[in-house]
Amino acid sequence: MEQELAFGGWAGILIMASYGLLMLGIGLFTFLRNRNLRNSNEEYYLGGKGLSIMVLFFTFYATQYSGNTIIGYAPQGYRIGFEWIQSITFMILVMVGYLLFAPRLYALSRKHNFITPSDWLDKRFRSKGITILGSFLMLYGLGNYLLEQLVAVGQGVSGLTGGTIPYQIAVVFFIIIMLIYSWLGGMRAVAYTDTMQGIALLFGVCILVIGSIIYFGGLPTSANYMATLSPEKLGVPEASGISGWFSMLLLTCIGAAIYPHAIQRIFSAKNESTLKNSLIGMAWMPFITTGVIFLVGIIGINAFPKLDVMESEQLVGMMANVIASQNAFFYWAMILLFGGIIAAIISTADSVLLTFSSVISKDLYGKFINSKASEHKQIIVGKISGILAVAVLLLLAWYPPATLYEIFVLKFELLIQIAPAFILGLYWKKLHTASVFTGMIVGTILASLMTFINMEPLGVFSGLWGLLVNLIICVCGSYLFQVTTEEQTEAERIIGL
Amino acid sequence: MKLIKEPIKNWKLWVVFGVLFLLSVPWYFPTGSYKPIILGIPYWAWIILFVSIAFSATITFAIKRLWITEEITTERKEDNKWNKN
């Protein structure tokens, strides 16, 4: 992804420094306006449960769409052609996933005052095992997700500046800024910066596609080219690819919706109509985000024919480079686009980091290690553990271990294993606690093992096999070992509305 | 807060989602076919695009009409919060 951009150099440094300063400014502003936020978990991690519609919408948006969506999705469209139109459905299904649990979970979060996703597990099952295991699965998935973003930000920045700013310096610069504004303003700062970052990303992507159409020719040109030279990119995909798509769609539907940082955004909504309207907006964003990026990939087929896999990874950089050299407007628009890509990576990373800290400070430290700690102290523990986590992940990013690299790939596979506890628990009072725990642990082990040995029977992903076994254990266990009437009444009291 | 309607309990909605889910992957067209191409997009990709639009429209409908609560507690809570500040 080392794009050699003609316009790199000082313009790149300038735009990055401005982005950095703007983010810092937002952090400082939030800090000065909300002095008490360091003393309350609700204030720090959920922005006082007061995020308004625009901020909530953009924080959902910037969290769900990372810089990887642009840098990685266009080349994918380039390589597989029109089959990649599925990336739109992909993102829409995440919203279907929300409908499975968001309405009730939101209502319950107001009834019981949840701060973190584990708060729900703890309230529902009152089992140390489930809370700790669930928290660890979340931390593990979040950690790997964060690692991915840290690698991406370095590559993005050094690509943007044509290598003027080395990879390591870029990462350290942005991470320090991210830590400072998260530290200063918590969720509020993260959500406000997300708003700025989301707007930059949307703007950049739209200009990129307009520029591509003007300078490389529109879709008909590209379609003619494909019809002559690579009709497989134009035709209906083969059946073997189709089962893979179905399982990928299902995995996204459940997995991405249950991302802990996404769930925390549900808790942060100011009120129900804010949440509903943000989610409605999100249901339409795939068309103007992944849809538009898909078009860029398709236009690229005609603009830069015959790139191999590695070369195609640099497609966005190559296209931006040509567009930027046309005139001053596109030059600055492309610089903004790259700033937007970096910002999008940072905005995903900051949300993940904040949720990571909240799970450590509130769920592990506050519940099990020092239950008498004040909220102020819990927040400090969260901040420090966040910094430590970033430090460890940075070391991993720069000195990747030679073996066992697979353990850093697992994220969806593990996160999805909390879904039965999370979703079934909302509706089914007869759900048996020990079976939920067993299902979670067996599903995790199975999904991890299958990923390590690269096993995907019937073209279905390992995470889904783990989830299936997990679900069977939960359901059969609940029928076999029936919960007592008292436990049912208690569950009814918790989930009843 | 009382949930009067929630999307998960509306079986018709999930039947619609199921049908859209099945239609969202182009298994029902002859492999490799792409004609006619309209505005540079093959016919089957148009249909997938329409299915996606139907998906988003159904989600919008579900959030608007099938997710209804009486929001009382929130407002009360918010008042308390302001008092605390």
Interface residues (C-beta under 8 A of the other chain):
Chain A: N36 G48 K49 G50 F82 I85 Q86 I88 T89 I92 L93 M95 V96 L99 L100 F101 P103 R104 A107 R110 K111 G218 L219 P220 T221 S222 A223 A227 P231 E232 L234 G235 V236 P237 E238 A239 I242 W245 F246 L249 N271 E272 K276 L279 I280 A283 W284 P286 F287 Y427 L497
Chain B: M1 K2 L3 E6 P7 I8 L13 F17 F21 S24 V25 P26 W27 F29 P30 T31 G32 S33 Y34 I37 L39 G40 I41 P42 W44 A45 I48 L49 V51 S52 I53 F55 S56 I59 T60 A62 I63 K64 W67 T69 E71 T73 T74 E75 K77 E78 K81 N85
